[in-house]
Amino acid sequence: MLPALLLLAACGGEGAAQDSTVDSSSGAVQAPSAAAVDGGLSPKGRTISGLEVERVIDGDTIKVVIDGDDVTVRMIGIDTPETVKPDSPVECFGPEASDFAKQSLTGATVTLELDESQGATDQYDRALAYVWRELPDGGLQMFNLDSVAGGFAEARQYGPTPYAWKAEFEDAESAARDNGAGQWGACTG
């Protein structure tokens, strides 16, 4: 898994994104668009494009196929309330965060953005990446940031090294908290 991921990333290069918004006509649970939060965004790191999401595990973990390998991807910079952690209760707003991810990403074509500062995998051998939905107009929409902006996830740094999108995620979380979005309005304590 890891060699294929690194080889593809080395061949990928920088991606380019266009301003875009989430289609609100679908009736799906939706967060404010990343473009609306920060203006025209594009990946900062190397990317792997054209990947289909095979399965959404929970609000911050998905499975994609890369070069024939089934790869579990843990999204960089976010943490969602637990729904599938062994020996742990389902946390407040966990089902909503998971549903948001499923509605946004199941069957979607995505671009993974790698962040060299975070390494290629985590302690559980999951690939680490930002997940950008590829839109019909050719634009990209960063799911990680949308999830934070909608209150489905909180910004979270794992380890000592800040991640590339940390400032944007923290700003989005602050706005979500101030507005009582998602978990910030639904959960107390």
N, C-alpha and C positions, 0 to 999 in steps of 0.2 A: 504494500500500500504506500508507504512513505517514499520509496524510490520513485514510483510512478508520479506521485504528487509533486515531488521536487523537480523531476525531469520536465513535467508539463509546465510547472511554474517558471522554470528557467527559459522555456521556449515562449512563454506567454507575453511578457512585456507589459507595459502600462496600458490600461484601458481608458476609455473616454466615456463620460456620461453626459447626458443632456438633461435639461430641466424637465421634470415630469411630475405627475401627481397620480395618486391611486384613483382608480375608477370607482366613484361612489354609487354607480347605478346597479352594482351587483348585489347590494343588500348585505354584504359580508361585514363582519366587525372590522372597523378600520381605524387607523391612527392617523394623526396629521402627517402629511408627506414630509420626507426629509428635505425635499427641495423647498418646501414652504418654511421649514425651520431654518435652514442655512443657505438658501440660494442654490445656484447650480453646483452640484457636487459631482465629483468623479473620483474613482479609486486613486489612492496615493501610492499603493504598492503594486507588486506584480499580480497578475490576474490569470485565472483559468476560466474561460468562457464556454457557454453553450452546454452546460451540465443540467440534466433533468433531476429534479428532486424526486427520489424514489419513495421516501417516507419521512414524515415529520415525527420525531420521537417525543419531543416536548417543545416548550416555548423557546429553547435556546440550543437545540440539537437536532440535526437532520441527517439523512443518508442520501448520498449521491453516488453515481457510478462514474469513475474516472478511469479511462483506458481499460475497461472491463473489470476493474476492481470495485467492490462495494466499500465505500468510504464513509465513516461516521465523521461528521463535522460539528465541532463545538464552536459556537459563535463567540468571537472575541468581544470583550468589553461589556457584555451583558450577563445578567443573572435573572431568571424568571422564577416565580414561586414553584415549588416542587409539586409534581403530580405522579411521577413514576419512580422516585428514589426508593430502593428497597428499605424496609423497616422504618420508613418515615411517613407521617401523615400527609394527606393532600393539604397544601397550604392555601390560605386565602388568596383568591384571584388566580390560582394555578390553572384551573380548568379554562378560564377565560384566556389566559396567556397562551395555553396550548391550542385552544380553538383558533385564536388569532393567527398563530403560526401555521396551523393546518389550512385555514382558509386562504392565507396569503401565499403559501409555498407548495402545497401538495400538487404535484404534477407540473410545477412551474419550471421554466428554464432560468437558470441562475448563472451568475459570474461569481466566483470566489476570489476575494482579494486577500492576499497573504500579507502578514505584517512581520518582517524579519525580527523586530524587537521582541516578539512573543514566542518565537520558535515555530517549528512546523507542527508539533503535536503536544498534547497535554500529558499528564501523568497516567491517563487511561488509554493512551495511544490513539486519541481522536485527533483528526486534523483540526487546526485552528485557523479560522478565516472569518472575514466579514462576508455576509451574503447579500448580493445585489440581485434583485429581480430584474430580468431582461423584459422590457416592455415592448408592446407591439410597434410603437413608434421608433424603436431603436434606442430609446433611453434606458437608463438604469435607475433603480430605486433601492436604496440601502435598507434592507429589512431590519438590521440591528438597530439603527437609529430610529426607524419608525416605531419599533417595539418600545423603546425607551420613551419616545415622545408621546405615545398613547397611554403610558402608565402600565404597560404589560410587562415591562422589565425595568430593572434598575441598572444604572451604570456600575460596573464592577471591574476593578483591576485585580488580576491575579498575579502574584509575584511582585518583585521590586521595580520592574521596568514599566513605565507608562506606555500605553498603547497609542497608536497613531491618531485615533479619533477621540481620545479621552476628553478633551475640552468640549467638543461638540456634544458628546454623550452627556457630560455633566450639565451643560447648559440645557439640553432637552429634558433631563430629569428634573432640574430645578423648576422649569416652566410647568412640567406635568404635576409636580408636587403643589406648586402655587395654585394651579387650576383644579386640583382634586381629580385629575384624570386617572382612569383605571384603578389600579390598586391603591393609589393615594387617596381616593375618595371612598373606596369600598371597604378597606381594611383598617381596623383601628388597633392600636397597641404597638 
